[in-house]
Amino acid sequence: MNKQIHTDVFSRLPHRAPMLMIDSILSLSRNDSTALKSVAASEPCFQGHFPGNPVFPGVLIIEALAQTCALCLSEQESGRLPIFSGIQNADFLHPVYPGDQLFLHAHFLSRDKRFYTFQTTAAVSGDLVCSALLTIYL
């Protein structure tokens, strides 16, 4: 996989710190995108999410997956703001800790008018930590 420069993330996603969850784009096409999130101990969420036993919040994993979907949409459509609009069948299988590298994948499934549905997965060291069916409004 060809790792693209960090600034390419800025040109494809409308998010900025502290809500930008994608560190780099690993692969990108109209139907699939793979991205990387390095979970750092210095992230603000760890100040209040189980201090002394930090676990990366599931809601932020879902946000990172939604942003991975938006990367895919940046290949299909331009000029529209992607809005996270739905989640189904979310499963959280293992906790994510500071120092983990979260590999995020989104696969485009279908489109209904301006609603795009994706099957998403997140993995750490090859182990699945989360999967969900996400809908993005564009």
C-alpha positions in Angstrom: 0.0 0.0 0.0 1.2 3.5 -0.8 1.2 5.7 2.2 0.1 9.2 1.2 1.3 12.4 2.9 -0.6 13.8 5.9 -1.6 17.0 4.1 -3.7 14.9 1.6 -6.0 14.1 4.6 -6.5 17.8 5.0 -7.5 18.3 1.4 -10.0 15.4 1.5 -11.7 15.9 4.9 -13.3 19.0 6.4 -12.2 18.0 9.9 -9.5 19.7 12.0 -8.0 19.0 15.4 -9.2 17.8 17.8 -11.9 16.1 15.6 -9.7 14.9 12.8 -9.2 11.2 13.5 -7.3 10.1 10.4 -3.5 10.4 10.5 -2.8 9.0 7.0 -4.5 7.4 4.0 -3.1 4.0 3.2 -5.3 3.2 0.2 -8.2 5.0 -1.6 -10.6 4.2 -4.4 -14.2 4.9 -5.2 -15.4 1.8 -3.3 -12.8 1.2 -0.6 -10.6 3.3 1.7 -8.1 2.3 4.3 -6.7 4.8 6.8 -4.5 4.8 9.9 -5.1 6.4 13.3 -2.2 6.3 15.8 -3.7 6.4 19.2 -1.4 8.7 21.3 -1.4 8.8 25.1 -1.5 12.6 24.9 -5.0 12.7 23.3 -7.4 14.9 25.2 -10.0 12.0 25.6 -7.7 10.1 27.9 -7.8 12.9 30.6 -11.4 11.8 31.4 -11.9 8.4 29.9 -10.8 6.0 32.6 -7.8 8.0 34.0 -5.2 5.5 35.2 -6.5 2.9 32.8 -7.0 4.7 29.5 -9.2 3.1 26.8 -9.8 4.9 23.5 -13.6 5.6 23.4 -15.7 3.6 21.1 -17.5 6.7 19.9 -14.2 8.0 18.6 -13.5 4.7 16.8 -16.9 5.1 15.1 -16.0 8.7 14.2 -12.7 7.6 12.7 -14.6 5.0 10.7 -17.1 7.6 9.5 -14.2 9.8 8.4 -12.8 6.8 6.5 -16.1 6.5 4.7 -15.9 10.2 3.9 -12.5 9.6 2.3 -14.1 7.1 -0.1 -16.8 9.7 -0.9 -14.1 12.2 -1.7 -13.3 10.0 -4.7 -17.0 9.8 -5.8 -18.3 13.3 -5.1 -16.7 16.7 -4.6 -18.0 19.9 -3.2 -20.4 18.4 -0.7 -20.1 18.1 3.1 -20.3 14.5 4.2 -22.5 14.1 7.3 -22.5 11.0 9.5 -26.2 10.0 9.6 -26.6 6.4 10.8 -25.0 3.4 12.5 -26.2 -0.2 12.6 -24.8 -3.4 14.0 -21.8 -1.8 15.8 -19.7 -4.4 17.6 -16.8 -3.5 19.9 -14.7 -6.6 20.3 -11.5 -5.5 22.1 -10.4 -2.3 23.8 -8.0 0.1 22.1 -5.2 1.6 24.2 -2.7 4.4 23.9 0.2 3.3 21.6 -2.1 1.2 19.4 -2.3 1.8 15.6 -5.9 1.6 14.5 -6.3 0.4 10.9 -9.6 1.6 9.5 -11.4 0.2 6.5 -14.6 1.3 4.7 -16.2 -0.6 1.9 -19.0 1.1 -0.1 -22.2 -1.0 -0.3 -25.0 1.1 -1.6 -26.5 4.5 -2.4 -30.1 5.6 -1.8 -30.5 9.2 -3.1 -27.9 11.1 -1.0 -27.4 8.4 1.6 -24.3 6.2 1.2 -23.9 2.9 3.2 -20.6 1.4 4.1 -19.4 -1.7 5.9 -16.6 -0.7 8.2 -14.0 -2.4 10.3 -11.2 -1.3 12.7 -8.3 -3.5 13.6 -5.2 -3.3 15.8 -2.3 -5.7 15.0 -4.5 -7.7 12.7 -7.2 -8.2 15.4 -10.7 -6.9 14.7 -11.6 -4.4 17.4 -14.8 -2.9 15.9 -17.2 -3.4 12.9 -20.3 -1.4 12.0 -22.6 -0.5 9.1 -22.4 3.3 8.7 -24.5 5.7 6.6 -23.2 9.0 5.4 -25.4 11.8 4.0 -23.9 13.7 1.1 
